[in-house]
Amino acid sequence: MTGADVRDAADEMIRMLTPHRDRDWSVPAGTLTWSCWTTAAHVAHDLLAYAGQVTGRPDDAYLPYDLRVSPDASPAQVLTDDPSVRRGRPRRS
């Protein structure tokens, strides 16, 4: 896995879920018991952890990363595509 793979996964998550950001994310995500909001926050957490492993390249351990998404964050905030948050990462088409 490379940094490009992590970026691609994040971009795909944003692309697939952004059209649904105005829906009710408190409902279960498909057949899961987790809500759509919790599932999206979980995936964001995992992508951050993968990015940390790729960047840090630990030799002997998994780097402990944690991402806490505010329970008050809206779906749009969970999926932010704000360039200032993305730290200048170019938008892919």
N, C-alpha and C positions, 0 to 999 in steps of 0.2 A: 504494500500500500504506500502511496506517495501523497504528498500534499495536494497534488492536482486531483487525486481520487477523492480526497476529503472535500475539496472545494466543489467538485462535480456533484457529490452527494448532497451537500448543503444547497447548492443551486437547484438541484432537482426537487428537493423537499420544498423549497420556496416556490418553485414553479408550479408544483402540483397542488399545494395547499393554499396559496394566495387567493385563488378564485373563490375559496370557501371561507375566507377570513371573517365575513359578516354573518356567518351562520352561528348557531348555538353550539359552542364547543364544550358544553358541560355534559352533553349526551355521550353514551358509550361509543368508542371508536370501533365501528363494525361489530364483530363478535367478541371483542375484548371487554373486560370489566373496567378497564381504565377509560377515562373520558378522552375525547379528542384532544383537549387542552393538555392533559397529563401526558398523553402519548407524544404529542409534538414537543413538549418540554423535555421528555426523556430522550427522544431522538437528538435534539439539540445538545443535550448533555453528552451523549455518546460521541457525536461528531466533534465536540470540543476535546473530549478525552483522546480520540484518535489523532486529532491534530497535534495535541501535546506529545503523544508518543512518537509521531513522525518527526516532529521538530526536535524534541529532546533526545531522541535515539538512545534511550537508556540501555546499558549493557546487561544489567543483572536484575532489573525490577520493573514493574509497571509503575509509571509515575502517577501518583494519586491526584486526580483532578476532580473538582466538584463545581457544578454550575447550579446555582439556585435561581430559579425564575420566580419573580414576585408573584404571589397568588393573585394580585390585582392586575397583572399584565394582561392586556387584551390579546386576542389571537394575532392581530396585526403586529403587536409588539413582539410576540414570540417569534413571528416570522419576519422580523424587520428586514427590509431591503434598503434601509437608509444608508446611502454611501458613507456618511460620517461614522456609522456604526460598523460598516464593512471595512473600514480603514483603507479606503481607496482601491479595494479590489475591483478590477474592471468587471463590468457587467457582461455576462456572456449572452449571445443571442442564439 
